[in-house]
Amino acid sequence: MRAKLAADRSLVVENGRIGLEYTIVRPEGLSNDPRKGKVAAGKVHLDAMISREDVAAIVVECLKKDGTKGLAINCVGGDTPIVDAVAEVANSKIDAFAGRY
């Protein structure tokens, strides 16, 4: 976990020099449960499990939304449909790392 956080931080801090287009998806504990299709995403507390299938669906939605570029997105199981959760993050530019780096 420390290595992932260090890599994420390095990407955010050094990207002015590197110039990559990125989206960082940060799930909490992963489960093998079936996809529920509903999550909490954005700047949310990492305090609930999320299925691997739901994380994959979030990644797919992020690829469809240019507004997620340059954002770090926390995600956990929740009550909002994935399409709506990612759209809200993209439209509102909700960055879980905002103010940290």
N, C-alpha and C positions, 0 to 999 in steps of 0.2 A: 504494500500500500504506500509506503514512503517513497519507493522508486517511482510509482505512478504519479504521485503528487509532485515530486521533484521534476519529472518530465513535463507535466502539465504547466507547472510554474515557469520552467525554462522556455517553453513554447510561447507563453503569454508575454513574458518579460523581453525575450530576445527576438520576437517576431518582426519588430520594426526593421531589423537588420536582415532577417531571413526572408520575409515576405510571403509566407504561406497563407493559403486560405484554409481555415480549420474550424471545426466545431468540436468541443470537448463534451462528451456525454459521460456523466458521472453517476452511475447507479449505486444504490446502497447494496445490501446483501442480495445476492442472486439466488433465485429458486428455480427448480425444475418444474414448477407448477405450469399448467396450461396457460396460455395467453388469456388475460382478462380484457384487454383492450382499453383499460382505464388506468390512468396514472395521475400523479402530481408531478409537475415538472417546472423547472426554472430555479428560483432561489428558495428551495424547500429544504427542510431539515431531513437529513439522511437518517431516518429512524424507522423505516419500514422496508420489508422485502419487496422485490420486484422480480417477475419471471424473466428468464432469459429471452423468451419470445416477445415479451413487451418491450424489452430493451432493443431488440432487433427492429421492431416496428418503429420505435422512436428514431433510430438511426436512419431508417428509410424515409421517414417524414422530414428529418433534418436535411437530407439530401435534396428533397423537393423544395425546400424553403431557403432561398438565399439569405433571408433575414437572420438565420442562425449562425452565419459565418462570423467568426471571431468571438463567439460566446462559449462559456462553460455552463452546461445545463445539468443540474442535479435532477435525478428522477427516482421516484419510489412508487409503490403501488398507491392508487388513489381512486378518485371518483370521476375524473374528467376524461372523456374520450381522447385517445392519443392524438388524433388529428387536431382537435381543438386545443389541447395542451401545448403542442408544438407551435401551432399558429399564434397563440397568445405570447409565447416566449419570443417568437420571431417578430411579431408586430410591436411588442413593447420593449424589445431589446433587453430582456431580463438575463443578466449575467451573474451567475453564482460567484464569480471571482471579483465582481465590481468592488472597488475600494480595498482590495487585498493586495494587489500587485500593481 
